[in-house]
Amino acid sequence: ILGGREAEPHLRPYMASIQVDGRHLCGGFLLNEWWVMSAAHCVEEMSPGATVQVLLGAHSLSQPETSKHLYEVRNLFPHPDSNHDNIHHDILLIQLAEKATLSSAVQPLPYQRGARDIAGGTLCSVAGWGITSHAGRKPDRLQQVELPIMDRTVCNQRIYYDNDITDKMICAESRKKDACRGDSGGPLVCNGVAEGIVTSGSRVCGNWKKPGIYTKIASYVDWIDSVLASAS
Ligand SMILES: O=C(O)c1[nH]c2ccc(F)cc2c1NC(=O)[C@H]1C[C@@H]1c1ccccc1
C-alpha cells in the first residue's frame, strides 16, 4: 500500500495473507468458513512442491497474536480463463483444508453480486501487506488506504488505459495513494462490501496516469457459485 497508514488491528477481520513456504505472497479475503478469494496470478507461477497456506486473524505478519491462525489449503481454483500473459479473469478461489474458526478477528466479507457499476468518485478502501514505498519496503503490519473509484469511460481514455479496461474490471485513482506489489488479491471495499480484487499483474504503482485495476467480482458470481457448490 502506497500513501496509506497502519490499519486498526483486527478491524478488517476478513483480511488474509496468502503465503508460500511461510512468506507473504499476496492478499486475500474470507468469503465463508471454507473459502478465501484472491488473485489468480499469485499462485500460477508456483513451483510444484511449494506449500500454499492462508493466514487469518493477523495484524502483524511476524508477531504472535492469539487471533492468528495459519490454515492449510485443500484446493486452489484459479479462474479457467486466467493466464499469466494478461490480467483478464484474475480471480482465485482457495478452499481451506479445515473450517476456519470465526472470531472477532476472523470474519467473512460480503461481496457484490449486483452487476451495476459502482459510481465514479465513490470512496473505497484497500488494505494489505504489500510494499509501502517505491524502494520495495515490506511492512510487518497491515496497511490501508482510501481510494476514489474512477469511472470506466474515463479510465479507458488514451491518457490512461486506452480501452484496455473491460466491463469485468474496475478502476480506482492511483495518485500517490495506491495498492502495490504484495497487495494483489486483497479486496477493494466500498460501503462494507467487496466490489473488486486487486489485480496481480506487475503494474507501476502510485502513478496517476496508471490507475489501479481491480477484478470486478460481480462479473464472476456464476463461476463463484458453481465452484463453491461443486467442491466437497
Ligand atoms: O503482488 C503482486 O502483484 C504479485 N503478483 C504476483 C505474481 C506471481 C507471484 F509469484 C507473486 C506475485 C505477487 N506478489 C509478490 O510479488 C509478493 C512477493 C512480494 C511481496 C511484496 C510485499 C511484501 C511481501 C512480499
The ligand as an SDF file (V2000), in Angstrom:
LIG
                    3D

 25 28  0  0  0  0  0  0  0  0999 V2000
    1.6020   -8.6550   -5.6180 O   0  0  0  0  0  0  0  0  0  0  0  0
    1.5670   -8.9560   -6.8310 C   0  0  0  0  0  0  0  0  0  0  0  0
    1.0900   -8.2400   -7.7270 O   0  0  0  0  0  0  0  0  0  0  0  0
    2.1010  -10.2420   -7.2280 C   0  0  0  0  0  0  0  0  0  0  0  0
    1.8520  -10.8070   -8.4230 N   0  0  0  0  0  0  0  0  0  0  0  0
    2.4950  -11.9990   -8.4480 C   0  0  0  0  0  0  0  0  0  0  0  0
    2.5940  -12.9950   -9.4170 C   0  0  0  0  0  0  0  0  0  0  0  0
    3.3330  -14.1290   -9.1820 C   0  0  0  0  0  0  0  0  0  0  0  0
    3.9770  -14.2720   -7.9440 C   0  0  0  0  0  0  0  0  0  0  0  0
    4.6820  -15.3820   -7.7350 F   0  0  0  0  0  0  0  0  0  0  0  0
    3.9050  -13.3100   -6.9450 C   0  0  0  0  0  0  0  0  0  0  0  0
    3.1580  -12.1810   -7.2290 C   0  0  0  0  0  0  0  0  0  0  0  0
    2.8960  -11.0620   -6.4580 C   0  0  0  0  0  0  0  0  0  0  0  0
    3.2970  -10.8330   -5.1470 N   0  0  0  0  0  0  0  0  0  0  0  0
    4.6270  -10.5860   -4.8880 C   0  0  0  0  0  0  0  0  0  0  0  0
    5.4420  -10.3840   -5.7350 O   0  0  0  0  0  0  0  0  0  0  0  0
    4.9810  -10.5460   -3.4400 C   0  0  0  0  0  0  0  0  0  0  0  0
    6.1840  -11.3350   -3.0380 C   0  0  0  0  0  0  0  0  0  0  0  0
    6.1330   -9.8580   -2.9560 C   0  0  0  0  0  0  0  0  0  0  0  0
    5.9280   -9.1810   -1.6770 C   0  0  0  0  0  0  0  0  0  0  0  0
    5.5400   -7.8820   -1.6920 C   0  0  0  0  0  0  0  0  0  0  0  0
    5.3310   -7.2310   -0.4870 C   0  0  0  0  0  0  0  0  0  0  0  0
    5.5040   -7.8850    0.7250 C   0  0  0  0  0  0  0  0  0  0  0  0
    5.8670   -9.2240    0.7090 C   0  0  0  0  0  0  0  0  0  0  0  0
    6.0840   -9.8970   -0.4800 C   0  0  0  0  0  0  0  0  0  0  0  0
  1  2  2  0
  2  3  1  0
  2  4  1  0
  4  5  1  0
  4 13  2  0
  5  6  1  0
  6  7  1  0
  6 12  2  0
  7  8  2  0
  8  9  1  0
  9 10  1  0
  9 11  2  0
 11 12  1  0
 12 13  1  0
 13 14  1  0
 14 15  1  0
 15 16  2  0
 15 17  1  0
 17 18  1  0
 17 19  1  0
 18 19  1  0
 19 20  1  0
 20 21  1  0
 20 25  2  0
 21 22  2  0
 22 23  1  0
 23 24  2  0
 24 25  1  0
M  END
$$$$
